[in-house]
Structure formats: structure tokens, C-alpha cells
Amino acid sequence: AGVTRMVLTGTSVPSSIEALKYAKGQEGLFATSGCHPHEASDFGHNDITAIETLSREDKMVAIGECGLDFNRNFSPPEIQVAVFDQHLQLASRLQLPLFIHERDAAETMVSMLTDSRQSLPKAVIHCFTGSLEELDIYVAMGLYIGITGWICDERRGLHLREAVKRIPHDRLLIETDAPWLTPRDLKPKPKDGRNEPAFLPHIAQVIADCRGETLEELAATTAANARDFFQLPDTGS
């Protein structure tokens, strides 16, 4: 499908360990280490130390997925804030990119990022689904913006087709969020509903159409952005 690099997302200590293990065995694969806000209630006292240890491995390229999700609140907001703050401090200390999840929590997110702005490394709001106003704030803060197949959803993602035009060329990242968020307009759709990295070109084409660019132009831009953001090698593992 033309996908040459993949970053496997850690959402807890165990999944981060597994992501690293898999990335080590495959050329072109990399991993992140962090605690998703849904998992924040299970974040133990020593887990940030474990994430730091993992993050020092060669194939670990970012801290996260971490952040705030006040839409579902699978973990209480105050616990999410406390756990995310630990990730902010770790990313600042190690100067590793921050891979952020934010849903219905923009005000708190902006406040926390502003407080850490002086020491914060590069950061991306992954799977952005927010408003134009929120997008403008994040861009003004110097953040990267990740766009997924949510933009292919005619029920929930139409606003992103306008928003994606406002993302600067050097701040746009594209992603699948596999195995979740299979593009609704994908044909044929996988029978099991599972999203895959192979569907990234489909998402890229939709984004390119929205921005008035060719697929080749968008692919070149976002690949360069990803290599720069995650400090990926140009070739090989």
C-alpha cells in the first residue's frame, strides 16, 4: 500500500512493552510509550518510571499516547489530569515528542500545555476531532495536528473537511488509528471492521482533496513531517 513507516502506539505499560517488542523485530516500525486517559485509573506509582525506561530504547520515538478524555471519562478527570501531568514532565525532561489524546477537554488541555510551554518538546494532538476555534488555538501554540479516517465519516467528520484546510503544511500528520476508526467510505470495507495501516492512502486522498492538493504532494509533505516529528531515519530501521 506504499506505507513505509509505522509508529505503534502504547496506551499502557503492558501495551507499550508489546509495541516495543514488535517494533524491534520489524524494519520500519517504531513505538511510543505512555498511558491513555482511559487507562489512567490503573496507572501505578511506578508506571511513570517504567515508561521512562521504555522511552530510552532506540525504537521508542514519543511519550504517549497520553492526555485527557472528558467525553467518556473511563477514568475520573482529576486522575487523568494527574497522570497526564506526569507525562508532560517526563517528555520535557527527556525532550521526546508528546503524542496527545484530547477529546472534549480542550480548555484543560490548553491550560496544562501553556503551563509547560517553556520546557515542552514537540507535541501532536493525535486524531483531532475538535472545532475550528480549538484547531486555531493548537496551531498557534505550535502543535502538530493528526488527522485520521474520522474525516471520512459523513455523520461526524464533515467539519474536519473545512478544518484540515487551515492546518499549516509543516504541522499536518496523517494516521489511521488502527485498528479503530475504519473509514466509513472505504470500499470494500473489511468484513471484520478492523482498520489497518494499509488504508492510510485512502485517508490521505480524502485529505488531499479537501486541501486542493494531489495525493503525491500530501504524501510527501506529511511523510517529511512525520520523519521530522518522530526523528525517524530516512531509510531502513
N, C-alpha and C positions, 0 to 999 in steps of 0.2 A: 504493500500500500504506500510505500515511499516514506514511512515513518522510520527515522534512523536513530532517534534518541528517545528514551522513555525515562521518566522520573517516577518511581514507585513511592506512593505516599504512606508514611507511617502515621497511624492515628492513636496509638497506644505504645507502651514499651514493647509488649509481645509482638505487635504487628510491625513495629519498626525493626525489631531484630530479624523478623522473617523477610522484610523488604530488603534489608542489607544483605542477608544470606543469599537471596535470589539474585540481587544485583551483582554480587561478587562473581557469580558463575556465568554471567552473560555479558557479552560485549555490547556497549551502547546503552546499558541500563545503569541507573543511579537511584538513590533512595533519599528519603527525608526521615527525620526522627522527631516525634512530638506527640502531644495528647490532644485529640479532637475535643471540642467543648462538650459533645455528647458524653464523653468518657471521663469528664473532669471529676465526677464524684468518686471514681475509683483510683484517682491519682494519689499514689502513696508518698510518704515522706521522702523516700529515697529515689523516687522516679526521676526527678529532675537531674540527679547525679547520673543515673543510668542513661538518660537522654544525652547528657553532656559527653559521656564516654563513647556512646554510639556516634555522636556527631563529629568526633575526631577521626573517625575512619575515613579512608581515602574516597570511598564511593558515596559518602554522605554529603549532600550538596545544599541542604537547607534545614532550618529548625521549623518543625510543624508537621502535620497540619495542626494548627492551634488557633484559638480565637474565641469568638463569642457567638452563641446562637440563642437569641431570646424568642425565636419563633416556636420552637418545640420545648425548650427548657428541660431536656432529658436530665440535665444537671442543674441545680439551683444557680441563678445568676451570680450570686455572691461567690460561689465556689468557682464558677467559670472565670470570673474576674481575677481571683487569686491565682489560679493555675496559669492563666494567660500572662499575668504579670511575671511569673517565674520564667516563662518562655521569652518574654521581652528582655528580661535581664540577661538570660543566657545568650540570646542572639547578639545582644550588644557586647557582651564580654568576649564572645568568640568571633564576632564580626562575620557571622554567617547569615545568608539571606533568610528572611522570615516568610513562611508560607501560611497565609492567614485565611481563616474561615470567618465570615461575618454574615449573619442573617438577622434582620430586624434588630440590630444592635449598633447602628452606625454612630449614634451620639456618644455612647460609652466608648466605642472603638476609637473614635477621633480623639476623645479626651485622653485615653491611655496612650495612644501613639504620639500625641502632642507632648505629653509629659516626658516621653522617652526620645524625643526627636533628636536631641543633640548627639546621642550615642547610637541611635538606631541605624543598622545597616540597611541594605536594600530590602524592600518588602513588597509582596504582591497580595492584593485582595483576590483570592482564588475564587473562581465560579461566581463572578459578580452578577447579582440579580437586582440591584437596588435602583434608586431613582436617578434622574439626571442631576439633581442637586447633590446627591451623595457622590456621584461619579466626579463631578467637578471639584468637590472638596478633596477627594482622594488624589486626584490628578495634581491639584495644587500643592498637596503635601509631598509630591514626588513619588507616589506609589505606582507600582505596575498594576495592571488590571488584567485578570484572566477571564476569558470568555469560553463557555462550554456550549454543548448542544442545547442548553436552555433557550438559546436564541432561535432554535428550530421549532420551538413549541408555540403553535398559534394560539394557545389558550393563555399562557403565562409569559411568553418571552417576546411578544411583539415590541414592547417598549425598548428592548435591547437593540433592535434594528436601527433605531434612531440614536441610541446612546453610543453604540460602537463607532459611529462616525466621529465622535468627539474625543476619542482616545488618541493621544499623540502616537505617531508611528513607532517611536522608541520606547513606548510604555505598554504596548499590547502583547499579551501572551495568549496562546490558544491551547485548549486542553479538552479532554473527553470526560474526565471524572469517572472513567470506567472503574467498576462495572455498572455505575449508576448513570442516569440521565441519557439513555439511548435516544438519539434524535427522533422526534415523532414523525418527521417527514422522510425518514430513511426508507428506501425501497430497494430490495425487500428487507423487511425487518427480521432480526434473528428470532427464531421461534421461542427461545427461552428468555427473550427480552434483555439479554446481557449486553451491555455496552462494551466495546473493545477499542484499543488504540488504533486499529485499522480503520475506524470510522472518522479519524481526525481529518482526512482530506475533505470529507463531506461537510463537516463543520466549517472548515477553512473556506470552502467555496461559498457557503451562505454568508460568512463574514465579509469575504471579498466582494460579493455582490452588493452588500449593504454599503460598503465603503467606496464603491466605484473603482475597485482595483481588480487586476487579474489575479487568478489563483497563484500564479508564479510569483508575482510581486508580493502578495501577502505572505506566502510561504517563506520567501527569502527574508523578509523583514522579521517575522515572528521567530524564525529559526535563529537568526542572529541575536534577537533579544533574549531568547532562552539560553543560548550559549553564554551571553554576557552575564545574565542574571545569576545563573547557576554555576558559572565558571566551568562550563563543560569543554572538554577537548574538542578540537575541530574534527578529528578522525579517531577511530579505534575506541578503546575502552577507557 
